[in-house]
Amino acid sequence: IPSVCVLGEIEKKMSGAGKKVADVAFKASRTIDWEGMAKVLVTDEARREFSNLRRAFDEVNTQLQTKFSQEPEPIDWDFYRKGIGSGIVDMYKEAYDSVEIPKYVDNVTPEYKPKFDALLVELKEAEQKSLKESERLEKEIIDVQEISKKLSTMTADEYFEKHPELKKKFDDEIRNDYWGY
């Protein structure tokens, strides 16, 4: 039982370094524009994958906040000395004090930050392209709806007014005796 208690205390001591990681993760989560990214997604599959990514990020962030954000309580070595004996407790205390937790050095962020920034630029370009295409398609939908309403009463001249390129094509075919066969 004493070794379990001391191991638990070592884990708590480690949480001081983990607190810094949790703080960084929490700050990162506040700077992510989840809604802005979600607006760019077009397909249902992309929305599902994005939802899975966000859920996984939130789970990890929550775990970091709850598991590593708490400061460890100091060990009451005198309590254990009374119940177990000072020889074994002093041995555990010496082992506990000798444990050095390495400082976390972030080597990953500097490597991937430029790639991430480049992807954000690419994402903004794709967003603009998508918005332009959406506008074009919306205009085309309006034209098709308008034509479908008038189709039963529309004359060829009225149709060719809306589509002069088709009138030119048909006139060229008639002029050149090309009837499609």
PyMOL commands that set and color helices and strands:
alter all, ss='L'
color gray80, all
select helices_A, chain A and resi 2-31+34-40+44-68+77-83+86-98+108-150+156-162+164-175
alter helices_A, ss='H'
color red, helices_A
deselect
rebuild
show_as cartoon
